[in-house]
Amino acid sequence: MKVTHLSEVLAPWVGATPYSGLLIVGTNVLALVILLLVFWLIRQWLLPRIQHFLSEYSTSKIGFLAPYLSKFSGRFSLVMCTLLFIAFKEALFIAPVWLFKVFGVVSQVLLVISIGFLLSSLVNIVNAIYNQQPFAKSVPIQSLVQVSKLLIFIVCAILVISLALDKSPTYILSGFGAIAAVTLLVFKDTILGLVASIQIAANRLLATGDWIQVDAFGADGEVIEVGLNTVRVRNWDNTVTTIPTYKIISDSFKNWRAMQESNGRRIKRAVYVDFDSIQLLSEAQLTTLSQTLPEVAQIIQDTPEQQWNNVSLFRRYAEAYLKAHPQVNPECLCMVRELAPTQYGLPLELYCFSRDKRWVPYEHLQADLLDHVLTVMPSFALRPYQVISSHQSEINHKKPE
């Protein structure tokens, strides 16, 4: 089937002789306008109509893909126009044979590059859809996405070089063996990162949103990206630390995800009691404490035969207070214990778990518990130990006897 050249269709309208200057210019301009019109129709009319049709049936699932679909439509339109040019360039344009050969190579190179970017857009769309799934944070695939893009552009680079040199791709690949050692050196971190990313994803060692602590790199914060080469951590001071991915596997790090998924967040604080304030309690003191603190009355009632000292009774009161606190999780271990005596006094350690694992409520609860314990200590005739500063010593010496 013979294809009619565009110039033959245009000639009766311009009234020019075949291959005259006006006909050549008019034919080439019209052919270029046709290609641009095809690009515009696909980019601005066809694909947006398809996207709008899909979004009407699934707004929540398609709406977030708008920026990715916009890039995809532009690159798809470029691929279609390039294919149209390759298939019909001799029927649309008028040019010398050598120029057609140059345009043929350039268009083929452009087609390979545009297909590479089109496949990259598809990978981005797949990644965006995957990230909307509930298990995406537990099993990140950002590193696999980067590997896929890297392979796509490596294949595109090989094809572009083979087209530019007019050689078979196998000819280009045969030369890679000679530079394999150099390639391994150049992409050493990428290869190590790929292996580490697979291990991280398979073993669920790390995920976006995890709170990790890597002392070797000074990182302490939330993971914002798990990439092929690097893991980015936003520290609590809003700085960002970049860690090589393979270092996460080769070195040790602390992941707080288990704490966030558990029943509570641990509170472990010690109050040092001055040894000189420890004493036996008299009946009058026990009566006063029982009237002031109902928990003390219950403790004394449960063990009436015991001769109480202030530190023992205070320890049991503090434990009862922790267990009754609404923000302390009763399903987790809760106790107040004595640690080994030190030169700073007798340590009484509060050990319990907060219901709310968020940082700010956790710190507030920890402070409230410690404040209450310090506040009620004088009621038990106990003093917290405090190293006297030089300023306090001067004040004590100036006090009148």
C-alpha positions as CSV (number, residue, x, y, z in Angstrom):
1,M,0.0,0.0,0.0
2,K,1.5,3.3,-1.1
3,V,1.5,6.1,1.5
4,T,0.7,9.5,0.2
5,H,3.3,12.1,1.1
6,L,2.0,15.2,3.0
7,S,3.5,17.5,0.3
8,E,1.1,15.9,-2.3
9,V,-1.8,16.8,-0.1
10,L,-0.6,20.3,0.5
11,A,0.5,21.1,-3.1
12,P,-3.0,21.9,-4.5
13,W,-3.6,24.3,-1.7
14,V,-0.4,26.4,-2.1
15,G,-0.3,26.1,-5.8
16,A,3.4,25.5,-5.9
17,T,5.6,23.3,-8.0
18,P,6.9,20.0,-6.5
19,Y,9.7,20.6,-4.1
20,S,9.6,24.3,-4.3
21,G,10.8,26.3,-1.4
22,L,7.3,27.3,-0.2
23,L,6.1,23.7,-0.5
24,I,9.1,22.4,1.5
25,V,8.7,24.9,4.3
26,G,4.9,24.5,4.4
27,T,5.1,20.7,4.5
28,N,7.7,20.6,7.3
29,V,5.9,23.2,9.3
30,L,2.6,21.4,8.9
31,A,4.2,18.1,9.8
32,L,5.7,19.6,13.0
33,V,2.3,21.1,13.9
34,I,0.7,17.7,13.5
35,L,3.3,16.1,15.9
36,L,2.7,18.9,18.4
37,L,-1.0,18.5,18.1
38,V,-0.8,14.7,18.7
39,F,1.4,15.5,21.8
40,W,-1.2,18.0,23.1
41,L,-4.2,15.7,22.5
42,I,-2.6,12.8,24.3
43,R,-1.1,15.0,27.1
44,Q,-4.0,17.4,27.7
45,W,-7.1,15.6,26.5
46,L,-6.9,11.8,26.3
47,L,-4.9,10.9,29.5
48,P,-6.6,13.5,31.7
49,R,-10.0,12.1,30.6
50,I,-8.9,8.6,31.6
51,Q,-7.5,9.8,34.9
52,H,-10.8,11.7,35.6
53,F,-12.8,8.7,34.8
54,L,-10.9,6.5,37.2
55,S,-10.9,9.1,40.0
56,E,-14.7,9.3,39.9
57,Y,-14.9,5.6,40.9
58,S,-12.0,5.6,43.4
59,T,-11.1,9.1,44.6
60,S,-9.2,8.0,47.7
61,K,-7.1,5.5,45.8
62,I,-6.4,7.6,42.6
63,G,-6.3,11.1,44.0
64,F,-2.9,10.9,45.6
65,L,-1.4,9.6,42.3
66,A,-2.2,12.9,40.5
67,P,1.5,14.2,40.4
68,Y,2.8,10.8,39.3
69,L,0.2,10.5,36.6
70,S,1.0,14.0,35.3
71,K,4.6,13.0,34.8
72,F,3.5,9.7,33.2
73,S,1.2,11.4,30.8
74,G,3.9,13.8,29.6
75,R,6.4,11.0,29.0
76,F,3.8,8.7,27.4
77,S,2.9,11.5,25.0
78,L,6.6,12.0,24.1
79,V,7.0,8.3,23.4
80,M,3.9,8.2,21.1
81,C,5.1,11.3,19.2
82,T,8.6,9.8,18.8
83,L,7.1,6.6,17.5
84,L,4.9,8.5,15.1
85,F,8.0,10.5,13.8
86,I,10.0,7.3,13.3
87,A,7.2,5.5,11.5
88,F,6.1,8.4,9.2
89,K,9.0,10.8,9.0
90,E,9.5,10.1,5.3
91,A,5.8,10.6,4.6
92,L,5.6,13.9,6.6
93,F,8.8,15.8,6.1
94,I,10.9,16.8,3.1
95,A,14.7,16.6,3.8
96,P,17.9,15.2,2.2
97,V,18.7,11.5,2.7
98,W,21.6,12.2,5.1
99,L,19.4,14.4,7.3
100,F,16.8,11.7,7.5
101,K,19.5,9.3,8.7
102,V,20.6,11.8,11.4
103,F,17.0,12.4,12.4
104,G,16.5,8.6,12.5
105,V,19.4,8.1,15.0
106,V,18.4,11.1,17.1
107,S,14.8,9.9,17.2
108,Q,15.7,6.4,18.2
109,V,18.0,7.7,21.0
110,L,15.1,10.0,22.1
111,L,12.7,7.1,22.1
112,V,15.0,4.9,24.2
113,I,15.5,7.8,26.7
114,S,11.8,8.6,26.9
115,I,10.9,4.9,27.3
116,G,13.4,4.8,30.2
117,F,11.7,7.8,31.9
118,L,8.3,6.3,31.2
119,L,9.3,3.1,32.9
120,S,10.7,5.2,35.8
121,S,7.3,6.9,36.1
122,L,5.6,3.5,36.2
123,V,8.0,2.4,39.0
124,N,7.1,5.6,40.9
125,I,3.4,4.9,40.5
126,V,3.8,1.3,41.8
127,N,5.9,2.6,44.7
128,A,3.2,5.3,45.6
129,I,0.5,2.6,45.5
130,Y,2.5,0.3,47.7
131,N,3.2,3.1,50.2
132,Q,-0.5,3.5,50.8
133,Q,-0.8,-0.1,52.0
134,P,-0.9,-0.7,55.8
135,F,2.3,-2.9,55.8
136,A,4.4,-0.4,53.8
137,K,6.1,1.1,56.8
138,S,7.1,-2.3,58.1
139,V,8.5,-3.5,54.8
140,P,9.9,-0.5,52.9
141,I,10.8,-1.0,49.2
142,Q,12.5,2.3,48.5
143,S,15.8,0.6,48.0
144,L,14.3,-1.9,45.5
145,V,12.7,1.0,43.7
146,Q,16.1,2.7,43.4
147,V,17.7,-0.5,42.1
148,S,14.9,-0.9,39.5
149,K,15.5,2.7,38.2
150,L,19.2,2.1,38.2
151,L,18.8,-1.0,36.0
152,I,16.4,0.7,33.7
153,F,18.8,3.6,33.0
154,I,21.8,1.2,32.7
155,V,20.0,-0.6,30.0
156,C,18.9,2.7,28.3
157,A,22.6,3.9,28.4
158,I,23.8,0.7,26.7
159,L,21.1,1.1,24.0
160,V,21.9,4.7,23.5
161,I,25.6,4.0,23.1
162,S,24.9,1.1,20.7
163,L,22.7,3.4,18.6
164,A,25.2,6.2,18.5
165,L,28.0,3.9,17.5
166,D,25.8,1.8,15.2
167,K,26.9,-1.3,17.0
168,S,25.1,-4.3,18.5
169,P,24.4,-4.0,22.3
170,T,26.4,-7.2,22.7
171,Y,29.4,-5.3,21.4
172,I,29.0,-2.8,24.2
173,L,28.4,-5.5,26.8
174,S,31.6,-7.3,25.8
175,G,33.6,-4.3,26.9
176,F,32.1,-4.3,30.4
177,G,34.1,-7.3,31.3
178,A,37.4,-5.4,31.0
179,I,36.2,-2.7,33.4
180,A,34.4,-5.0,35.8
181,A,36.9,-4.3,38.6
182,V,36.6,-0.5,38.2
183,T,32.8,-0.8,38.1
184,L,32.9,-2.8,41.4
185,L,35.0,-0.1,43.0
186,V,32.7,2.7,41.7
187,F,29.5,1.0,42.8
188,K,30.9,-0.6,45.9
189,D,28.6,1.3,48.3
190,T,25.6,0.7,46.0
191,I,26.2,-3.1,46.0
192,L,26.7,-3.1,49.7
193,G,23.6,-1.0,50.1
194,L,21.6,-3.3,47.9
195,V,22.5,-6.4,50.0
196,A,21.9,-4.5,53.2
197,S,18.5,-3.2,52.0
198,I,17.4,-6.8,51.2
199,Q,18.4,-7.9,54.7
200,I,16.6,-4.9,56.3
201,A,13.4,-5.6,54.3
202,A,13.5,-9.4,54.8
203,N,14.2,-9.2,58.6
204,R,12.1,-6.0,59.2
205,L,15.0,-4.5,61.0
206,L,14.1,-0.9,60.1
207,A,11.1,1.0,58.7
208,T,10.1,4.5,57.9
209,G,8.8,6.2,61.1
210,D,10.9,4.1,63.5
211,W,12.7,5.8,66.3
212,I,16.3,4.6,66.1
213,Q,19.5,5.5,68.0
214,V,22.9,5.1,66.3
215,D,25.6,6.3,68.6
216,A,28.4,5.9,66.1
217,F,26.8,8.6,63.9
218,G,25.2,10.7,66.6
219,A,21.7,9.8,65.2
220,D,18.8,9.8,67.6
221,G,15.4,10.3,66.0
222,E,12.8,9.2,63.5
223,V,13.7,7.4,60.2
224,I,12.4,9.5,57.3
225,E,13.8,7.5,54.4
226,V,15.4,4.0,53.9
227,G,17.2,4.3,50.6
228,L,19.6,2.2,48.6
229,N,22.7,4.0,49.7
230,T,21.7,5.9,52.8
231,V,19.3,5.9,55.7
232,R,18.1,9.4,56.6
233,V,17.2,10.1,60.3
234,R,15.5,13.3,61.5
235,N,17.0,13.9,65.0
236,W,14.9,15.3,67.8
237,D,16.7,18.7,67.3
238,N,15.4,18.7,63.7
239,T,18.8,18.0,62.2
240,V,19.1,15.2,59.7
241,T,21.7,12.5,59.9
242,T,22.6,10.4,56.8
243,I,23.9,6.9,57.5
244,P,25.2,4.5,54.9
245,T,22.7,1.7,54.6
246,Y,25.3,-1.1,54.9
247,K,26.5,0.4,58.2
248,I,23.0,-0.3,59.7
249,I,23.8,-4.0,59.1
250,S,27.5,-4.0,59.9
251,D,27.2,-1.9,63.1
252,S,24.8,-2.0,66.0
253,F,21.9,0.4,66.5
254,K,18.9,0.7,68.9
255,N,15.4,0.5,67.5
256,W,12.6,1.7,69.8
257,R,9.8,0.2,67.7
258,A,9.4,-2.7,70.2
259,M,8.8,-0.2,73.0
260,Q,6.2,1.7,70.8
261,E,4.4,-1.6,70.1
262,S,4.5,-2.8,73.7
263,N,2.0,-2.1,76.5
264,G,3.9,0.8,78.0
265,R,7.1,2.9,78.1
266,R,9.4,2.3,81.1
267,I,9.9,4.9,83.8
268,K,13.0,4.3,85.9
269,R,14.0,7.0,88.3
270,A,15.8,6.9,91.6
271,V,15.5,9.2,94.6
272,Y,18.4,9.3,97.1
273,V,17.4,9.3,100.8
274,D,19.7,10.9,103.3
275,F,20.9,8.2,105.8
276,D,20.6,10.5,108.7
277,S,16.8,10.9,108.1
278,I,16.1,7.1,108.4
279,Q,14.4,6.3,111.7
280,L,11.7,4.2,113.4
281,L,8.2,5.8,113.4
282,S,6.3,6.3,116.6
283,E,2.6,5.6,117.1
284,A,1.9,9.3,116.9
285,Q,3.7,9.6,113.6
286,L,1.9,6.5,112.2
287,T,-1.5,8.0,113.3
288,T,-0.7,11.3,111.7
289,L,0.4,9.6,108.4
290,S,-2.7,7.4,108.4
291,Q,-5.0,10.4,108.7
292,T,-3.1,12.4,106.1
293,L,-2.6,9.6,103.5
294,P,-5.3,6.9,103.2
295,E,-2.9,4.6,101.4
296,V,-0.7,4.5,104.5
297,A,-3.6,3.5,106.7
298,Q,-4.3,0.6,104.4
299,I,-0.7,-0.5,104.4
300,I,-0.5,-0.5,108.2
301,Q,-3.9,-2.3,108.4
302,D,-2.6,-5.1,106.1
303,T,0.5,-5.7,108.2
304,P,-0.3,-4.7,111.8
305,E,2.4,-6.7,113.5
306,Q,5.3,-4.9,111.7
307,Q,7.4,-2.2,113.4
308,W,7.6,0.4,110.8
309,N,10.5,2.6,109.9
310,N,10.0,5.7,107.7
311,V,11.9,4.5,104.6
312,S,10.1,1.1,104.5
313,L,6.7,2.7,104.9
314,F,7.5,5.4,102.4
315,R,8.6,2.7,99.9
316,R,5.4,0.8,100.2
317,Y,3.3,4.0,100.0
318,A,5.1,5.1,96.8
319,E,4.5,1.7,95.2
320,A,0.8,1.8,96.1
321,Y,0.6,5.3,94.7
322,L,2.2,4.2,91.4
323,K,-0.2,1.2,91.1
324,A,-3.2,3.4,91.7
325,H,-2.1,6.1,89.2
326,P,-4.4,6.1,86.2
327,Q,-1.6,6.8,83.7
328,V,0.6,3.9,84.9
329,N,-0.1,0.6,83.1
330,P,-1.1,-2.0,85.7
331,E,-0.4,-4.8,83.2
332,C,3.3,-4.1,83.3
333,L,5.7,-4.5,86.2
334,C,5.4,-1.8,88.8
335,M,7.5,-1.5,92.0
336,V,9.6,0.7,94.2
337,R,12.8,-0.9,95.2
338,E,15.9,-0.1,97.3
339,L,19.2,-0.2,95.4
340,A,22.7,-0.7,96.9
341,P,23.6,2.1,99.3
342,T,26.0,4.7,97.9
343,Q,28.0,7.7,99.2
344,Y,25.0,9.9,98.1
345,G,22.5,8.0,100.3
346,L,20.0,5.1,99.9
347,P,18.6,5.0,96.4
348,L,14.8,4.3,96.1
349,E,14.0,3.5,92.5
350,L,10.6,4.0,90.9
351,Y,10.1,1.3,88.3
352,C,6.8,1.3,86.2
353,F,5.5,1.8,82.7
354,S,3.5,4.6,81.3
355,R,0.3,3.9,79.3
356,D,1.0,6.8,76.9
357,K,4.2,6.2,75.0
358,R,4.4,9.6,73.3
359,W,7.4,11.6,74.3
360,V,5.7,14.7,75.9
361,P,3.0,12.9,77.9
362,Y,5.6,10.3,79.0
363,E,8.0,13.0,80.3
364,H,5.2,14.8,82.0
365,L,4.1,11.7,83.8
366,Q,7.6,10.9,84.8
367,A,8.1,14.4,86.3
368,D,4.7,14.3,88.1
369,L,5.5,11.0,89.8
370,L,8.9,12.2,90.9
371,D,7.5,15.5,92.1
372,H,4.9,13.8,94.2
373,V,7.4,11.5,95.8
374,L,9.7,14.4,96.7
375,T,6.8,16.4,98.0
376,V,5.5,13.7,100.4
377,M,9.0,12.7,101.7
378,P,9.0,15.2,104.5
379,S,5.7,13.7,105.8
380,F,7.7,10.5,106.5
381,A,10.5,12.5,108.2
382,L,12.7,11.7,105.2
383,R,15.1,14.0,103.5
384,P,16.4,13.6,99.9
385,Y,20.2,13.8,99.7
386,Q,21.6,16.9,98.0
387,V,25.2,17.9,97.7
388,I,25.5,21.3,99.5
389,S,27.0,23.9,97.1
390,S,29.5,26.6,98.2
391,H,26.7,29.1,98.0
392,Q,24.5,27.1,100.4
393,S,27.4,26.7,102.8
394,E,27.8,30.4,103.0
395,I,24.1,30.9,103.7
396,N,24.2,28.3,106.5
397,H,27.3,30.0,108.1
398,K,25.6,33.4,108.0
399,K,22.5,32.1,109.8
400,P,22.3,33.3,113.5
401,E,22.8,30.6,116.1
